[in-house]
Amino acid sequence: MTKTSKPPRKARLIPADEVFAKWRKEPGYREAYDALEEEFAIMSALIKARSAAGLSQSDVAKRMNTTQPAVARLEGGAHRASLKTIKNYAAATGHRVKISLEALAPKR
């Protein structure tokens, strides 16, 4: 380090709880977040199924005849998967897909 250079700044880590609390105050955030609830539930279910089966993304990819990055995109919600793809994933992890419909709460 020379006399004119400054020491590198350390990044301040902000707990996720604080970030989400701040974002929740933003107009439209809650509606946008709630709209993604089903997407998050699907991604979570996929990851739980793979973990329960003791498989890596590469293991699932081999069983699905695809690539590990494709499985990562599927688990990360990078694209909307078809029902066929989700069923193939489920089969690769030793699971089956079960779909249910729930009535919406009446709007006030």
Stockholm file with secondary structure:
# STOCKHOLM 1.0

chainA/1-108         MTKTSKPPRKARLIPADEVFAKWRKEPGYREAYDALEEEFAIMSALIKARSAAGLSQSDVAKRMNTTQPAVARLEGGAHRASLKTIKNYAAATGHRVKISLEALAPKR
#=GR chainA/1-108 SS CCSSSCCCCCCCCCCHHHHHHHHHTSTTHHHHHHHTHHHHHHHHHHHHHHHHTTCCHHHHHHHHTSCHHHHHHHHHTSSCCCHHHHHHHHHHTTCCCCCCCCCCCCCC
#=GC SS_cons         CCSSSCCCCCCCCCCHHHHHHHHHTSTTHHHHHHHTHHHHHHHHHHHHHHHHTTCCHHHHHHHHTSCHHHHHHHHHTSSCCCHHHHHHHHHHTTCCCCCCCCCCCCCC
//
